[in-house]
């Protein structure tokens, strides 16, 4: 079992003139938790549909768990699970009836196995409750248990924790990491930074192209063109205009009660203060900011 | 106007139940003029019900709401005229053009015939939709629809804007644009904004915020004040098999909580014990498993604070 969980080589999909996914190549080793971040329409879903064998690539190909995603679809489908936040649970049915139903869809009728799956997501005590009366966090775990019922080696998770309580989110991710330790790979698409921060590596897509795929630390260190600053000055908008127009300031934006600015390397707080002073503005505070994935995303996606 | 309190919006001890569900449970909320106040919580925390109470679309079972010290109860009409509200599922007329849509909302809000057009064009220009004024709403992208929703909520020049999860389902670039608009509005149009969101990255952009859970406000403060609650209690641990490390780290009596985070673990340490833990934990782990780990103090995130507040609550139950 040395083949990677996912291997995409020049994977491409065109719809008429439109290139939805444009020659992307990447590899995901088994047991990794990978995030896939991009705006709507950037090609995230089209990529997943090709990886699940639902769409034929126009060019290139994808190997999933060692099988050709499009030519050996049934092999892939039997070994991959899919969970979406908008997943349709039957609200009128109990937790147990839901998992029994979906287990049947995957050909899993063994009660012990179904019970094991519920225990894994800690829903055993709730097996007789109606799905419709569960909290968002419990619903999400039920949806996960359904995706896990056939013990897949690869999990596709589509915005799995959006709208979920942060406590429930942490419990959820602890579960995903337990599965990863046992060799299950998780491929998570999202456009929320809250979710992306949990992933071991994060890929960033825009207009069908995979712009980067690396650990959050490396992305923060290598894709940002320079240091990030939090600048407190009044009035904010005049300060923003002055900074954005200045040499050496690469990006600037409003962020709550302050400005978030990325500058060229070598720029110092004193230089920024000088720009504001020249514009007749008073600086209250300038601090080096901790780079976030959002900074990375915005500088990659907006250029 | 009689200004006896410093708060523009004051909601005191609000209760609202639907059957057995206490959607809003003793909520007290105080919002100053010019704030961007974030109501932060998951689905079902009571954010939408709170918003609907504040906008007067629903009456509380108990409690009072005042705006500028006028009670919403007695001055509903006047207060509603000052509020712009963008609900989670705002409705646009897909068959109508952008301008026709905004005209509709202007007329509903009582703008006169010579008033609505210049105001609509101003506000469309502001949100970046002026050149699309003749396009059918149904043909706009998600981000543009949302901007049209915002424009419609602003057309009658409210000084209070309530936004109920305005960026749910919107990608980060569009979200960034949307926030730039909100922050500009606060300074250009003298607005006060109340926004609800389940996302911490969004909460961090508010000037002040309140964490909500089970219809209650757990804690309120600026993002910096809230983060300060956990200052000096979060450690990042790297190295080796995270699963084993998680178990080993959790065995230390001064480690309250351990979670996987990308390639590392985040440990929440009991107050004041950080130095001790940094000193002893790597040796303990080395001894038990042979793994070499690196520990470093990291600043707490808003999510750390939210989780810590809510798990305390669970322990106290």
Contacts between the chains, C-beta under 8 A, distances in Angstrom:
chain1	res1	chain2	res2	distance
A	33	B	262	7.9
A	37	B	172	7.8
A	38	B	171	7.4
A	39	B	171	3.3
A	39	B	172	6.7
A	39	B	173	5.4
A	39	B	174	7.0
A	40	B	141	8.0
A	40	B	142	6.2
A	40	B	170	7.8
A	40	B	171	5.0
A	42	B	171	7.8
A	135	B	44	6.2
A	136	B	42	5.8
A	136	B	43	4.2
A	136	B	44	5.8
A	137	B	42	7.3
A	162	B	168	7.6
A	162	B	198	7.3
A	163	B	42	6.3
A	163	B	43	4.3
A	163	B	168	7.4
A	163	B	198	5.1
A	164	B	42	5.7
A	164	B	43	7.2
A	164	B	198	7.5
A	165	B	41	7.6
A	165	B	42	3.7
A	165	B	45	7.6
A	165	B	213	7.3
A	165	B	310	7.4
A	166	B	42	7.4
A	166	B	200	7.0
A	166	B	303	5.0
A	166	B	306	4.8
A	166	B	307	5.1
A	166	B	310	7.5
A	167	B	306	7.9
A	167	B	307	5.3
A	167	B	310	5.3
A	167	B	311	6.4
A	167	B	314	8.0
A	168	B	42	7.2
A	170	B	259	5.0
A	170	B	307	6.1
A	173	B	259	7.1
A	173	B	260	6.0
A	173	B	261	7.8
A	174	B	246	7.8
A	174	B	259	6.3
A	174	B	260	5.9
A	177	B	242	6.4
A	177	B	243	6.9
A	177	B	246	8.0
A	177	B	260	4.0
A	178	B	243	6.6
A	181	B	241	7.0
A	181	B	242	7.3
A	181	B	243	4.1
A	191	B	170	7.9
A	191	B	171	4.7
A	191	B	172	5.7
A	192	B	199	6.0
A	192	B	201	7.2
A	193	B	172	7.0
A	193	B	199	8.0
A	193	B	201	4.5
A	194	B	199	5.5
A	194	B	200	5.4
A	194	B	201	5.8
A	194	B	303	6.9
A	197	B	261	6.8
A	197	B	262	6.5
A	198	B	260	7.4
A	198	B	261	6.0
A	198	B	262	6.0
A	199	B	262	5.8
A	200	B	262	5.4
A	200	B	263	5.1
A	215	B	262	6.9
A	215	B	263	5.8
A	216	B	262	5.4
A	216	B	263	7.9
A	217	B	263	7.4
A	235	B	187	6.7
A	236	B	183	7.4
A	236	B	187	6.6
A	237	B	184	6.5
A	237	B	187	6.0
A	237	B	188	7.9
A	253	B	176	6.5
A	253	B	180	6.2
A	254	B	179	7.0
A	254	B	180	5.4
A	254	B	183	4.0
A	254	B	184	7.1
A	255	B	179	7.7
A	255	B	183	7.9
A	255	B	204	7.8
A	255	B	205	5.6
A	256	B	36	6.7
A	256	B	183	7.4
A	256	B	204	7.1
A	256	B	205	4.6
A	256	B	206	5.9
A	256	B	207	5.5
A	256	B	223	7.0
A	257	B	207	4.9
A	290	B	299	6.8
A	292	B	201	7.5
A	294	B	172	6.4
A	294	B	176	8.0
A	294	B	201	6.0
A	297	B	172	5.3
A	297	B	173	7.9
A	298	B	172	6.9
A	298	B	173	6.8
A	298	B	176	5.9
A	301	B	172	7.2
A	301	B	173	5.4
A	302	B	173	6.1
